[in-house]
Amino acid sequence: MRLCFTICTYNRISFLKLVIEDFLKELDIVLNHLKSSNPARIKDEINYIELLLIDNNSTDATKEFYLSLINEIENSKRFQTNDSLKISFKYIFEANQGLSHARNAAIKYIEESNTDENENTEITVPQQAHYLIFLDDDIRLSDYFLVKLFDRLSSQEEKELIASVRIIPNWLKPVNYISFIPPLALSPSVFPSHDFGEETKEYPFIYEGLKVSNPIGAVMIVERNVFKKLGIFNIELGVGSSNKGFGLHEDTEFFRKAISYKGNLKIFYWGDISVSHPVTEERVSPKYINSWYFKSGKSLTWLALKKPELFPPEQAEMIGFPLSLTTKSPKFLLNILKIKILSIPLYMILKALSLFILFISSQFSFNRHLKVWLNAMLMKSLGEISAMQSLSAKMTSNEDLPADPLLTNSH
C-alpha cells in the first residue's frame, strides 16, 4: 500500500513548519512501532510513505525551507529503512494560483507515478492501493496519528474510499458570540471544526440532531481510483480561484459527487483519528466571518444552479428559501413573481426586502451573538444574489451556463 501525504501551501511557512514537524515525529513513532512485538499488519500492508509538498506559488521561504529539510533528512539518514518500507519526500511547484490547482497537481503526480510503475520495471513502488491524503498546512497532528491511520487503512475492507477524520478546533482567542447550536448557529466549516465524536460513521449522518452531509477538506483520504470515477477538483471554485469571488467549496462539490455516485463508494468519518486546527484571532473576527459567508453563498449558489444534480431540491436554498420554489414552481407562479413594479421584477423586490430586514435587524441588535449571525446571513444572501447575477450575465453572453430560473422565459 502506498500513501502520499500531501500539503498544499501558499505563504504560510510558520504554520507549515509546525505540521511538518508533527509529521516527522509521527514517522519516528511509526518506525519505533515497526520494531515492536506485533506490527505485522502495518509491515504487510504499508510499504511506501511519501510527504509531497505542493508549493502554490509562494513568495516566502517555503521552497528553501523544504528543500533544505529534504537534504538534511537524506544526509542524516533519519528515515532510512529496509526494503520492506520506503519513505520519501517530494517538492512540486505549482504556478497556477488556487487550491484546486494545487490539489490537482498532486493527483497528476500520483497518476504519473503509477504510470511509471507500469512502464518502468526498475521502479520498485508496489502496484497496490494508492492513497492520496491531503493535510491542511495549518493543522496539528495528534499523537499516534499515523499509526492509527495506518492501522485503519490496513484493516479496512473497502479499499476504494474517501475518508475524513475528527477536526478539533483550537480556540486561540475565546469568544462568546459564536455558536454551532441552532437557531443562531454558524457553520463549523468557517473556523473550521468537524468534531462529531469518536465513533466511525458513514456520510451523510445525523449527530445530535444535526445533519452532516459531507466531510471538509482539512484532512481528506482518497484512494487514487476514486479520482478516475469522480474527476479532479473544480478550478472555478476554491481558495485562490481564478473565478472571482467563488473562493470556497471545491471540496464540497467533490464530496457531493462522491455521495451522488451510483457505484459502491464509501465515505467515512473516522472519529478515533484526530487533528487540531488553530482558530486564530483573524478567523473569529466579524470581517473574516462575513467574507467567508459571502464566498460560501456565492459558491454554493453557483453549484446549486450549475450542477443541480448534486443538490437535491430540499437541500438547496436561496435567501433562506428552498431553491425548488423557483426551479419547480408552477409556471403561473413564476409569471407572478416576474410582474414588474416600476420596472423591477417582483421577485427582486422580495429579495431586496429580505436583505433590508436582515440589515436593519443587525444594526439595531444589542446582542453581539445575534448581530454576528444576522450579518453573516446578510453576507450569505448577498453572495447568493451575486452568483445569480454572474451566471445570468454569462448566459446573456451566449455561454452555456444556467441563469436564474425567474429570468428565463421557459419553465
N, C-alpha and C positions, 0 to 999 in steps of 0.2 A: 504494500500500500504506500502510495506516495502522497505526501502532504506539503502543499505550498502555502505557507503563511504569507499573506500579502498586506503591506501597509502602504496606502496611498497618502501622499502628504504634499502640502504646499505651505512653505514658510512657517513651519511650527516646530522648529528644531528643539526648543526647550521641552515641549511635550514628547516629541519623537524620541529623544534620548531616554526618557523615563520608561516608555513602553518597550523599547528595545532592551534596556537594562533588565526589565522584568522578564522578557523572553529568554535572554541568555541565562538568567538564574534558573528559569524553568527547565531549560535544556540541561543544565548541570544536574537538576533533580532527576530528570529522565535517565541520564547516564548512570547515576547512582542507583536508580530503581532497577535498571537492567542488570546490575551486579547483585541484586537481592536474590533471595531464595526461590521466588515464584513469579518471575516476569515473563513466563512462557508466551502468553497471548500477545504481548507487545513485541516480543522478539520475533514471533512468527508472522505478525501482520504488518508492523510498521518497519519499513526498510529504507525510506528516503524522506528526509525532512529538509526543507529549504525555507529561508526567510528572504522574500522578494520585496524590495523597496521600489515603489513607483514614485519617482520624483516628478511631480506635476508642474514643472517649470518654476521651481523655487529659485528665489534670488538671494536667499541667505546661505549659510554654510552647510546646508543639508548634504550636498554631494560630497564635499570634502570630509565631513564627519563620517559618513557611512563607508566610503571607500577606505578611509584610514582605519576604521574599525575592522573591515574585512582583512586588510593587510595585517593588522595586529593579531587577529584570530589565527590567520594562516601561519604567521611566524611563531606564535606561541604553541600551536598545535593543541589549543584548548579543547577543541571538539573532535579531535582525531579519534576515529572509531575503527572497528574491524569491518570486514567486508559485508557483514550482515546489516549494518546500518550506516547510511551515508548522510552527512549533514553539510549543507552548502548555503552560501549567501550570494545574493544576486542584486545588482543595481540596474534599473532601467529609467532612462529619462524620457518623459512623455511631454512633448512640447505643446500639444493641443490642450488648452486650458479647460478644466472641468472634471468633476469627479467621475462622471460616466466614461469620459475618455480614458482616465487613469485605470479604472476597473477593467475596461475593455482591453487595455494594453496587457493586463495580467492574464486575461482569458486567451488572448492571442499568443502569449508566451507559453502557456501550458499546452495549447494546441500544437504549436510548433515543436515543443519538447517531445510530445507524444508521436508526432510525425517523424522526428529524428530517430526515436526509438525503433520505429518500424523499418526505417530505411538504412540505418547505420548500425550494424551489428557490434561495432566497437563500443557503443554507448550501453552502459550496464544498468540504466534505470529500469526497474521492473515494470512490465506491462500489466499492471493491476489497477485497482480502483485509485483514482487520482482526485484528491480533494483540493479545492481552492478555498482557503479560509481567510476572509477579509477581516482585518482588525483596524479599527479607527486609530488614528495617530495620537489620540489623547486619552485613551483608556489605560487602566492599570490592571494587570492580570492578578488574579487571586492565587494563593498558594496551591500548588499541585494542579494548576490549570491544564497544563499539557498532559500530565499523567491521567487525569480524569477524562480529558478529551480523547486521548489515545485508547483508553480502556473502552470508552463508549463506542468509538468507531470500530474497534476490533470486534466488539460483541454484537454490533447492530446487524440484524438480519437483512434489512433493506440497505443496499449499497448506493443506489441512485436516489439521493435525497437532498433536501435542504434543511438546515437546522440553525437555530439561534440559541443563545444562552441567556442567563439571567443578567440583566444590566442594572446594577445598583447605583443610584446617584449619590455622589459625594458632595454634599452641600457645603461649599467653602464659605458662603455667607448665608446665615439663617435668615429666612424671610417668613412673614406671616400672611402674605397676600396671594400665595399660590396653593391651590388645592387640586387634587385629582378626583375629588368626590363631587358628584352632581348635587345641585344643579349648576354650580359655578365652577365646573371642572375645566381646567386647562389640559391640553393634550400632553401626556407624559413624554411624547417624542420631542417636545421643544427643548428639553434640558440635557440629555434625554434620560428617560427611565423606561425600563422594560422588566419590571420586577413583579412576577406573578407566582411567587413561591418556589419551593424546591422540587416539586414533582414534575415528571415528564408529561407533556401534553402535546396534542396534535392540533395544529391550526385548521380552522378557527375554533376558539373555545370560549367558554364563559368563566370569568374569575371574579368572585364576589359581586355578582350582578353586572359586571362589565364585560361586554363582548370584545374580545381581542381577535381582530380579523387577520393580522399578519405580523411577522417579525419586523424589526427595524434593522438598519444597516450597520450598526456599530460593531457587531460580530455576525458574520454570515459564513456558514459552512455549506459549500455547494460541490457536489460531485460533478466532474467535468462534462459528463454526458448529458447532464441537465441543460447545459447551455446549447447543446445541439437541438434539444427539444423546444426550448423557450426563446432562444436567441440571446443577444447580448443586451447591455444596458442602453437605454434610450438617451442619446446625446442631446436631445432637446430638453431634457429635464436634469435636475441635479445641481449641486453647488458648482458655481462657475460656468453654468450652461451658457452657450452662445445664444440660446433663445431667450432674450432679455426678460428677466422677471420670473421665469419658470425655474426657480432655483431649488426645488425640493422634489422628493417623491419619485426619483428614478428607481429606488429600491421598492417603493410601494407598487409601482407598475410591474416590476419583475415578479414580486411575490403574488400579485393578483393573477398574473399569467400562470403562475405555478398552481394556484388554487383552482383556476378555471381549467387546467389541463385535464383531459379526459383519461389519461393513462394512469398507471399505478405509481404516482409520485407522492411521496410523503413529505410533510413539512412539520418539523418537530421543534418544540421548546424544551430545552434541557436545563431544568432549573437547578440541578445539582452541580452545574458548572457555572461559574460566575466571573464577571469582571466588574470593576467600579469605573464610573465616569465622572470626572470632576465637573461640578456645576459652578462655573466661575461667576464673579460679580457681574460681568457683562451679560451672561445668559439669563440672569434673573431681572435684568433691567426692563422696564416697560418698553423702551426703544427696541431692544432685541426681540421681545415677545411680539410686539406689533409687527415688526419686519417679518418674523417667522410666519405669522398668521396670514399676512398679505401674500407671501410667496406660496404658502400652503393652499390658500383659497384659489389662487390663480392656477397653480399646478394641478390640483385635484379637479378643478372645473375643466381644464384642458383635457385631462384624462377621461372625465365623465362624458364630455361631448364628443371627443375624437375617437375614444375607444369604449363605447357604451357596453360592449360585451364583457368588459372587466368589472363593471359596476352595475350590479342588479338594481333595478329602479328603487327598491326600498332602501338602498344604501347611499344613493347619490342625492345630494341636497344642493339647493341654491337659495341663498339668503334665508336659510333656516327651513325651507320648504322642500319637499321631495321633488327632485328633478322630473320625476314621472308626471307631475302635474302639467308640465309643458310638453313633454315628449309623448305622452299617452292620452292627453285630454281630447275630448270630442272637438271636432272642427269648429262648431258654433262657439265654444268657449274660447278657443284661440282667436276667433274673429272678434269676440267681445273685448278681449284683452288688447287687441290691436287697434281698437277705436281710438282716434286721436282727439285730444283735448288741447286746443291751442297748438296744434301741430305736433303734440307729444303723445306717443302711444300710451294707453292706459297702464300697461304692464310696467313701463319705465317710470311712470308716476308712482306706482305701488312700490317699486324697488327704491326709488328716491325717498319715499315716505318712511320705509323701514329703516333706511340709513339715518334719516333725520331723527327718528325716535331713539335709535342707538346712540347717536351723537349727543343729543340733549340729555339723555339718561346718564351718560358717562360724565358729562360736565357738572351735573348737579348732585352726583353721588358723593357722600362724605365717607362711605365705606371703601377703603382702598382696594380690598379684595374684589368688591363688586365693580369698581371703576376699572381695574386692570382687565377683568373679564369682559366688560362691555366694550372697552377699547379694542381688545383682541377680536371680538366678534365683528366689530365695525371694520377692522382692517381685513378680516377674512372676507367680508361681504364686498369690500372694495376690490379685493383681489379677484373674486368671482366675476364681478362685472368687467374688470379689466381683461380677463381671459376671454369673455364672450365678445367684447369689442375687438380684441386682437384677432380672434378666429373669424369674426364677421368681416373684418377688413380684408383678411386674406381671401375670404370667399369671394368678395367683390372684385378681387384682383385675379379671378379665374383660377385660383389654386384649389385643388381638390381637398378642401377641408370643410368640416361641418360648420354651420352657423347657428346662432340662436334659433331654435325652432319657431319662435314668435316673429322672427324677421323674414322667414321664408314664406312663400305663397302656398306651399303644399303641406299637407298633414302627413 
